[in-house]
């Protein structure tokens, strides 16, 4: 475990945060897209490239044994991190997109038929829309959508009305990458399960900001990317309920996912390897072990309280300062948008994470982003892979700032000062 007592000590673990861009200290606020990497992850990747670099599960030699131990060790770390019952539940993929495609392809080949329906949430990332559309096209099925209310929360009444015996799977966002509100996934799961319908949760943002216990959540699938939670790019996870994974056909065929192969017939390896064809990105996957250990150490003890206090300050400050800017619309403020609404428990459904998307009248998002970049502030703009949600709010682009525990309140202040400068330059 890592011992860190302050945000500065956390920052000290991330070499990339110390750099300057355009001669200005970097203020990295594009964490919703990918996180920077702590030294422990960089060291593990280096160590493997310089030493334990051999294909996993394949050879009877020391290097392969070492690489396999690190790869399988990371699987155990993932299992513990999300409290999955067994290693069989943990499939390594290249990221959330690959995890959802795996389920959309394999589950739907087995369980989706003509006239069936799939429910997705209206705040879905394209990777939680397009794979299901492809499966629906193949099967002659259709997609139904949980509407998003003006404050960014789901219309649960409408969701209840969509659930019926034609629905074969529900696939929803744990936290939208545009709105940053913790969604009521547990409630969705309870309603869906009452009808015998399995639920996939897109945890690309959720895994980073919430403590995830898949048994407590009772989800059937949970998909996430390693690169958003400090691990190397190319790592990802699909958690699946074992009974379902056993029934699903393999996704890709190739090495490592087989038991015996003849030209007439192939039998498949047991879980989880049945879904891990070919050489995996074993170094990136192995980096999930130090990455998740690092993430875990930020969620325990005094440092967890320090982070929560800083994030609460950042959220309150950004909400107020953004709304003070003339012509600024902030999307999906959730409970904060409702006069007199009670704040949910920190991290519980309805609560906000330090992620804000907005538009400012008279300023193109891409112009704002370019000017902010020149001031050292990295933000995200565009559709954010959520075109239907953009359409829902009647826009084609937004600006997004997203924070991680290594970001400081001072950075939030610097962002607001820089934003004012950028707006003055554009108006
Ligand atoms: N889902 C959500 C909510 C995301 O934020 C992202 C990435 O931004 C994805 C899915 C896709 O993740 P990846 O590109 O790592 O597969």
Boltz pocket constraint, residues with backbone or C-beta under 6 A from the ligand:
constraints:
  - pocket:
      binder: B
      contacts: [[A, 32], [A, 33], [A, 94], [A, 95], [A, 96], [A, 97], [A, 98], [A, 125], [A, 127], [A, 128], [A, 173], [A, 175], [A, 176], [A, 177], [A, 202], [A, 204], [A, 205], [A, 225]]
      max_distance: 6.0
